[in-house]
Amino acid sequence: MNKAFNRRHRNKNILMYADSESDANMLYGTSLQVPDPFIFIRTAQGRRHLVMSDLEIDRARVQSNAHKVHSLTDYIALAKKQFGKTSDVPEILTTILRDLGLRSVAVPMSFPVGLADTMRKHGVKITPLPDPFYPERIYKRPGELVEIKKAFRATEKGMRAAIDTLEASRIRNGYLIYKGKRLTVEKLRSIINTTVLSLGYVPNGTIVAPGKQGCDPHERGSGTIRAHEPIILDIFPRSETSGYFADMTRTVVRGRASDMVKNMYRAVYEGQRLGLKLIRHGARARQVHSAINGLFEERGFYTGKKNGRMQGFFHGTGHALGLEIHEPPRIAINNATLEKGMVLTVEPGLYYYPHGGIRIEDTVVVTRTGIENLTRFPKFLEI
């Protein structure tokens, strides 16, 4: 692990005030999922304190990693004694810090500015730390890998449900017919999301982008699905219990793909395989991305604007994931070095209007000599 990361919080008192369902740092620091903002303090000596409402205090004592869980109700009463009836969140936070004997704290860049300004007026020294607030999140611990792998098994079942639906669809007049009706993006996405949700994972913006819609990498897709056109299926759900994500993409054609689409698919498949081969501890993100782009250009797939829109390979090769779907580092033209313990997506793509888009995405753990691929789902084009 980079030694600079170990120094990030050394000799610093840490304060966070946020909910842990949407704030990954709060969840990482407390191991407790709470939908409303609550208070976390870690002293320079490493003692972890939570201040919880009556609604959450008993659960926090059982489920959190805190050394001590305090009553918010008690601190509200103490703050009113110190600041009067006008006491609010800044006064409550100040009261807690005073009670713990803390005069200075470090906070994430996301810490509310208004709270910080008022607390400074009360004599608290507040220092925002640069992102990432918990840089050690870059390296996944064994327990984290277990949760990410669980997320992938659910994701793959969602993908299997999509493939089974496409396979069960008949082709009529250029459209896909499923259970007597034209198959729509909305229906196929619902099948994916329902499958994933039934397994305890929350679907988050699932992409089903057929034909021309697939030319925009983040287009979620809508409308009827035609036969013989590529369909990008990108599934990235989050665990309801642990908060960890998975991320996987496949591109398929129900029917017969055109020669152009076949050539695009072959290039993306081989580009991804090259990326998977190059990733290992010490590899440079820039070199991995450039090698894939070079392969595409050798195959005649160039990147640039055509008729006013970007075409080719115009996004990064991948990104880290964990408690957030997009975490650092990215595999792109940057100075990042890939290191053992990182969990990274590898998702090259090609997009040419009006043919559509091709993207294939696996997620891997970087090891000393290569990778462990967390994605088991097969890769194929035609169904």
N, C-alpha and C positions, 0 to 999 in steps of 0.2 A: 504494500500500500504506500502511496505517496506520503512521505513524512510530513509534508506541508499540511495534509489533511488532518493529521493527528494534532497539529498545533492550532487548528481553527478555534477550538473552544477552550484551550488550555488556560487556566487561571481566569476564566471568565464566568460570571453568573449569567445564566441564560433565562430569558423570559419569552414565552409565546402566549398569545391570546387569540384563539381561532377555534373553529370547529374542526374535528378530525375526519369528517366524512369527505370534505372537499380540500382540506389542507394536508398534503402528504407529509410535510415536515412534522406537523402535530401528531399524526398517526404514527410516524416512525419513532418519534420521541417518547410517546406515551403507551403505545400498543393498546389503545382504547379508541373505539369508534363512537363518537358522540356527535349528534346533528347540530347542536348549538355551541356557540363559543364558550370555552372554559379556559382555565388558567394553568399553565405549566411553568414551573421554575426548576432549573437545575443549578445548584450552587457550584462554585469553583472547586469545591471538594468532591463533587460528584453526587451529592444527595438530590434526589428527585422528589419534588413536591407537586401535588395537584390540589387545586381548590375547586370544589364541585358543589353544585346545587343539591338541594335535598332530593331532587328527582334522580340524580345520577350517583350520589355519594356511595351508596352501598355497593352498587355494581362496580364502581371504580376501585373500591377496596379489594374486590375479588379479582377483577380482570386486568387492571393496569399493572405497570411495572414500577409504580411509585414507591418510594420508601415511606412516605407519609401522605395521607389524603386528608385535607382540611375542609371545614365547613364554610361554604360561601356565606351562608346565613349569619354565622358568627362574625365574619369579617365585614359584612354590610353594617352590622350593629356597631362594630368598633370604628368603622369609617365615619359613621354619623356622629359619633362622640368626638372624633378628631376634626372633622370638617364641617359638621352641621348637617342640616336636612338636605342641602344641595349636593351631597356626595353622590357621585356617579362612578362609572367604570374607572376613570383615571384615579379618582380618590381611593377606590377600593384596591386597585393595584398598588398604589403608593403605600397604603396601610399595610398590605401583606408584606411588601418588601421591607418596610420599617420593622415589622414584627419579626422578620427573619434576620434582621441586622444587615440588610443589603442596601447599599447606596448607589450602586452602578450595575447596569445589566446590558447584555448584548441581545439584540433582537434580529429577526429576519427582515429582509428588505420589504416584505409584505406587511409588516407591523403598521397598524393604522397611524397615519401622520397626526391626526387630531389627538389621539391618546398620548402619543409621544410628546407633543408640544405641551399639553397640560401637565403631564407628569414631570417634565423638565422644570416647569414653573414651581412645582412642589419640591424641587431639589433633587430629583432622581437624574443621574447621568445615564443617558441612553445612547448606545452605539449600534447602528445597523451594521450587520455583517454581510458581505457580498454573497451572492448566489454562487454555487449551491450552499445552502445553510448547513446541511449535513452532507458534506462531500463524500463521506464514507458510504452513502447510499449507492454510489457508483459500483461498489463491490458487493455482490449479493452473498449473504450468509447462507449456510446449508438450509436453515429453516425457510428462508425466503425462496430458495430454489424449489423446495418442496411445494410451496404455494403456487409458484408460477407454473410448475409442471401440472399441477391439478387444473389450473386455468386452461392449459392447453388441451387437456383431455376433453373438457367441456366444449372448447372452441372447435375441436375436430368433430365432435358430434353434431354441432351446428352446421359445419361445412358438409358433413355426410348427409344431413337432412336436405340441404340444398341440392346436392348432386343427385340424391335419390329422386327428388321432385322433378328435376330436369330430365332425368332418365325416364321417369314415368310419363312424361309429357309426350304427346304425339305432335307431329308436324302437319299442319294443314294450311295451305295457301300462304306459306311463309311465316306463319305464327306458331307459337307453342300452345297446345291445348292441354289443359290439366283439369281433370274431372269435369269435362264438358265445357269449360270456359277458357278464353284466352288467358294465359299466364301473365301476370303483371309483376313488376318489380315489388310493388307493395305486398302482394301475396307471398312471394318468395322470401322477402325480408321478414315478414311475419312468421313464416315457418322457421327460419333461422333463429330469430329472437325468442320465439316461444320455446324452442328446444333448449337454447342456452339458459333462459330464465328458469326453466323447470329444474335445472341442475344447480341452481344457486348462484348464477352469475348474471350480472346486469349488462345487457347489450348497450353499446354506446356508439350510436351513429353508424351502424352497420351499412356497408357500401354494397349495393347491387347495381352496377353500372353497365348496362348493355350498349353495344354498338357505339355510335358517335358520342354518347354520354361518357364513355370510358376514356375519352381524350382529355378530360379534366380529372387529374388524379384524386381529388377530394370530392368529386361529384357523387352524392349519395344515390342518385338514380331515381327514375319515376316512369310510370307508364307501362305499356305492353312490351313484352320481350319477343323479339323475332328469332326465328331459326337462322342458323348459319352465320351468326354474328358473335364476336367475343363478348363475354360477360365477366367483368371483374367482380369477384366476391372477396370482400375484405372484412374480416370479423375480428373485433378487439374488445371483448367483454372484461368486466371487472368482478372479482369475487365479492359477494355480499358480506362474507365473514372476515376475510383477511385484507381486502382492499387491493390485492395484486392483479395486474393485467396479464393478458396474453394478446398476441397479435399475429394474424396469419392471413395471407392472400393467395388465392388461386384464380386463374383465368381459364374459362372453359367455353366451348362452343357446342351447343346442342344442334347436331347436324354436321354439315361439311364446311370446314373452314376454307377461306380463299387462300391462294398461294401467298399473297402478301401477309396475311395473318399467320400462316404457318411459318413463314420466314422470320417474322417478328418474334413469334413464340420461341422458335429454335434459338435465336440470338439471346433472348432474355434468359432462357433456361441455361444456356452455356455461360452467359455472363454471371448469373447467380452462382453457378458451380465454380467459376473462377474465383469469385469473391469468397465463397466458403473455404476454398483451398488456401487463400492468402491470409485469412484471419488467424492470428495466433498472438500470444503474448509478445509485445514489442513491435507489432506491425503498426505502420502509420496509416491513419484513416485516409489521408490524401492519396497514398499509393494504391490502396484497395479501390477507391472510387475511380481513380484515373485509369487503372488497368481495365476495369469493366467498360468504361467509356471508350477506351482504345479498341477493345474488342468490337464494340458496336460500330465504330467508324470503319474498322476493317471489313465489316459485313455490309457497309454502305448505309448504315443508319446514323445519320448526322443530326445534330441538335442545333436548333436555331428557329428564328421566326419565319413563317411562311404564311402569306395571306393574312398577316396581322395577328397570328397566334403562335405560341411556342409549340414546337413539335420535337420529337426525339426523346432524349433522356435528360430531363430538366429538373430533377429533384435529387436529393441525396440518396446514397445507397442504403442507408439505414440509420437507426437511432437506438439508444438504450431504452429500456422500459423497466418498470417495477411497480411502485405505488402510484406512478403517473404513466400515462401511455407514451409520452415523449419526455425522456430524460437525457441529460448529457452522458456520454459524448455522442456526437453524430458522426457517421461515416460519410464524409463529404470532403470538399476542398477546404481543409482546415489543418491545424497543427496538432490535433489530438493523437495520442498514442493509445492503442488498444492494449488492455492489460488483463491478466488472469483474474477471473471472477466477474468481469463485466457481462451483462446480458444484453445482446444486441440483435436487432432485426437486420435482415439482409434482403432487400426488396428492390432490386433494379426493375426498371420498366421502360417501355417504349410506347409512344403515343403519336399517332399520325392520323390526321383528319382526312377523309371521313371513315377510314378503316376501323378506328377504335383504339383501345389501349390494351396493352399486355403488361401485367405485373405479377411476379411470383415472389412470395415472401415467406421465409422461415425465420425463426428466432433461435439464437445459439448462445451458449456460454463459452466465453473465451477461456482456453486452457493454456498450459505452458507450451504445448506442442501443436495446438490446433484449436478445435472446437468440439463441443458436445451439442448436437442439434436437438433441440427440444421438440421440434415439429416432426411428426410421424406421417402426416397425411400425404398420400401419393400425389405426383404431378403428372397431369395429362391434359391434352387440349380438347380433343373431340369426345363427345358422349354419344 
